Amino acid sequence: MKAANFILQNYLSRIGFEGDPSPDFETLKRLMRCQLCSVPFENLDVQAGIVPSLSPEAIYTKIVERRRGGYCYEVNGIFAMALEALGISYRFVAARPMTYAVRRPKTHVAIIASIDGAECLCDLGFGGYGIREPIDLRWLDREIRQDYDTFMLTMASGRDYLLQSFIDGERKNLYEFNLCPQEWVDFEPANWLNATYPESIFVQGLIVVLQHPTGKSILSGERFRYVSEGRVEEKMVSEEEVADLLRRRFSLDCRA
């Protein structure tokens, strides 16, 4: 995925990546962590009645130059641009979110990166449930500890992978996917649905998530949660407090 205006060094500065990146697993892991801790998962545009642009140039401008965040297509899109610039092979895959009460279409985008002879799931756009580091597709049916979160990758069928997380001691299905490569244009209909469908969680309320080294900050509607080392602090915020909270906790200016 290429953007005519993409400048790798500006992206690295935006996410706070220090040192020289290389096309290896350690860089892939550091890139993912740095972006998760600096670029929020957020749906401010959708809440303003705007369908986010999937133009690579628009995504770069929004995230790097305007210092905003975005939802899965945007945050995974900018990550894919960085992989391209570093010469790391990857492909997009379509994933079916499993966090709903009913079966949903494959509206989520994830990335499979080929690195050091392995294929790894990379995903920076699944909000508060998302992984924090790449997961090697060979790590099947084992608990994968990432800081204070635990995940498992298993096979849902002969070709479909299922990503799960452990929440309150129970396995929770996050999403399923297969390795059929998708073109970027294939996600235009899903982007439109997520941004306009009345039952979409992105239409129904504000969602902002930013990871930090020991957990995450999550704003869902009027509920703010700060998760650190597995402990949760929660409070309700008024509409008048939201703009200030976005600046202080998520480094976001809702006017940007």
C-alpha atoms as one frame of an Amber mdcrd trajectory, in Angstrom:
protein
   0.000   0.000   0.000   1.603   3.227  -1.137   0.870   6.898  -0.574   2.525
   9.548  -2.718   3.059  11.726   0.358   4.350   8.996   2.708   7.656   9.853
   4.418   8.959   7.020   6.579  10.964   9.225   8.951   7.933  11.403   9.646
   5.890   8.290  10.443   8.624   6.995  12.758   8.744  10.357  14.548   4.942
  10.334  14.876   4.986   6.978  16.671   8.110   7.669  18.736  10.221   4.941
  17.139  13.906   5.410  17.974  16.846   3.892  16.142  17.150   2.443  12.656
  14.342   0.089  11.568  15.179  -3.152   9.774  13.031  -5.710   7.943  13.043
  -8.205  10.838  10.697  -9.487  13.542  12.112  -7.276  16.281  11.441  -4.139
  14.238   7.958  -5.399  13.356   7.202  -5.872  17.053   8.606  -2.476  18.048
   6.752  -0.688  15.241   3.480  -2.239  16.326   3.954  -1.353  19.978   5.089
   2.199  19.237   2.104   2.882  17.002  -0.379   1.383  19.452   0.978   3.636
  22.212   0.886   6.824  20.137  -1.881   6.585  17.517  -5.335   6.158  19.072
  -8.005   3.849  17.757 -10.861   6.350  17.373 -14.068   7.105  15.486 -14.312
  10.882  15.823 -14.991  11.316  12.102 -17.839   8.805  12.111 -19.366  10.529
  15.120 -19.194  13.781  13.146 -21.097  12.188  10.252 -17.996  11.765   8.061
 -17.158   8.542   6.216 -13.377   8.155   6.678 -11.408   8.256   3.456  -9.500
   5.117   2.491  -7.194   7.090   0.220  -3.632   6.275   1.365  -2.687   9.945
   1.040  -5.645  11.016   3.205  -4.811   8.405   5.853  -1.193   9.592   6.024
  -2.249  13.236   6.290  -4.772  12.474   9.019  -2.550  10.307  11.212   0.939
  11.711  10.661   0.398  15.364   9.792  -2.796  16.086  11.742  -1.783  13.693
  14.559  -5.154  11.996  14.665  -5.983   8.307  14.965  -8.555   6.211  13.163
 -10.324   2.885  13.074  -9.101  -0.400  11.611  -8.760   0.610   7.957  -6.811
   3.737   8.852  -4.472   2.492  11.587  -3.740  -0.763   9.788  -3.454   1.170
   6.534  -0.717   3.484   7.821   1.073   0.476   9.333   0.991  -1.247   5.929
   2.572   1.840   4.349   5.445   1.592   6.825   5.904  -2.123   6.059   5.997
  -1.310   2.353   8.621   1.375   2.916  10.762  -1.053   4.940  10.508  -3.811
   2.350   8.490  -6.130   4.601   6.131  -8.329   2.581   2.500  -8.405   3.725
  -1.081  -8.892   2.618  -4.432  -7.691   3.856  -6.997 -10.242   5.045 -10.687
  -9.801   5.785 -11.793 -10.818   9.280 -15.224 -11.541  10.733 -15.728  -9.869
  14.144 -17.087 -12.392  16.659 -17.810  -9.991  19.529 -21.436  -9.480  18.499
 -24.474 -11.499  19.566 -25.262 -12.329  15.926 -23.061 -13.409  13.033 -21.623
 -10.435  11.156 -19.952 -10.002   7.751 -16.191  -9.734   7.328 -15.884  -6.021
   7.961 -12.529  -5.988   9.772  -9.124  -5.696   8.095  -5.970  -7.294   9.488
  -2.457  -7.774   8.141  -0.387 -10.899   7.593   3.295  -9.944   7.452   5.976
 -12.310   6.120   9.095 -11.887   8.221  12.124 -14.035   9.082  10.561 -17.039
   7.342   7.274 -16.804   9.257   3.811 -15.405   8.634   2.571 -13.180  11.445
  -0.792 -11.665  12.276  -0.479  -7.913  12.833  -3.501  -5.890  13.878  -3.540
  -2.395  15.338  -7.241  -1.798  14.826  -9.374  -3.989  17.101  -9.809  -1.440
  19.848  -9.661  -2.477  23.480  -9.561  -6.186  22.649  -6.640  -6.033  20.215
  -3.299  -7.792  20.263  -0.191  -5.800  21.212   2.465  -7.693  19.251   2.608
  -9.809  16.070   1.418 -13.397  16.456   3.194 -16.107  14.458   0.558 -18.201
  12.692   2.418 -21.326  13.809   1.652 -20.546  17.479  -1.578 -22.522  17.434
  -3.560 -23.678  20.468  -1.286 -22.168  23.073  -1.672 -19.251  25.438   0.122
 -16.197  24.098   0.882 -13.749  26.873   1.299 -10.114  25.856   1.900  -7.988
  28.939  -1.262  -8.379  31.022  -3.415  -9.822  28.226  -3.544 -13.425  27.013
  -4.578 -14.567  23.539  -4.927 -17.826  21.660  -4.892 -18.572  17.947  -6.672
 -21.714  16.846  -8.198 -23.194  13.697 -11.947 -22.703  13.414 -12.104 -24.899
  10.304  -9.785 -26.391   7.730  -8.742 -22.946   6.508 -10.105 -20.393   8.987
  -8.101 -19.075  11.924  -9.841 -17.918  15.096  -8.307 -15.340  17.422  -9.435
 -15.493  21.040  -8.630 -13.615  24.231  -8.904 -14.659  27.868 -11.291 -12.394
  29.770 -12.254 -13.132  33.381 -10.792 -16.604  33.016 -12.857 -17.496  29.943
 -11.988 -17.603  26.275 -13.728 -14.936  24.200 -13.860 -15.141  20.405 -12.515
 -11.975  18.784 -12.522 -12.667  15.051 -11.934 -15.302  12.411 -10.029 -14.957
   9.139  -8.366 -16.947   6.401  -5.282 -16.220   4.342  -7.033 -15.246   1.112
  -5.384 -11.919   0.168  -7.620  -8.878  -0.193  -7.084  -5.753  -2.259  -7.399
  -2.415  -0.486 -10.444  -1.503  -2.598 -12.234  -4.589  -1.232 -12.733  -2.769
   2.077 -14.597   0.238   0.657 -18.076  -1.336   1.185 -17.186  -2.407   4.749
 -15.880   1.082   5.510 -19.144   2.604   4.299 -21.195   0.140   6.364 -19.200
   0.739   9.545 -19.481   4.505   9.134 -23.182   4.726   8.230 -25.121   1.637
   9.372 -27.267   2.572  12.407 -26.394  -0.678  14.223 -22.649  -0.167  13.746
 -20.853   0.357  17.061 -18.971   3.215  15.435 -22.191   5.019  14.603 -23.817
   4.337  17.959 -21.236   6.055  20.126 -17.761   7.441  20.647 -14.933   4.900
  20.952 -11.330   5.885  21.675  -8.567   3.495  22.755  -4.887   4.170  23.367
  -2.476   1.524  24.594   0.275   2.232  27.117   3.097  -0.006  28.439   1.025
  -1.550  31.249  -2.465  -1.427  29.787  -4.804   0.912  27.943  -7.088   3.917
  28.203 -10.602   3.427  26.842 -13.373   5.968  26.286 -16.683   4.366  25.327
 -19.524   6.850  25.167 -19.471   8.552  28.546 -17.525   5.795  30.311 -13.767
   6.164  30.722 -11.647   3.213  31.829  -7.963   3.171  32.675  -6.509  -0.337
  32.681  -3.072  -0.901  34.219  -1.449  -4.192  35.207  -4.837  -5.887  34.984
  -6.545  -3.416  37.322  -9.358  -1.177  36.086 -10.277   2.332  37.185 -13.578
   3.564  35.809 -15.523   6.802  35.864 -18.318   8.513  33.973 -17.575  11.745
  32.120 -19.968  14.466  31.049 -20.260  15.705  27.484 -18.492  18.892  28.546
 -15.516  16.897  29.879 -14.944  14.803  26.773 -12.861  17.309  24.775 -10.494
  17.870  27.692 -10.219  14.113  28.308  -9.365  13.507  24.653  -6.523  16.018
  24.900  -5.144  14.828  28.237  -5.486  11.062  27.929  -5.363  10.472  24.169
  -3.416  13.488  22.798  -6.354  14.196  20.495  -7.810  17.529  19.479 -11.379
  16.873  18.315 -11.100  19.924  16.039  -8.156  18.443  14.099
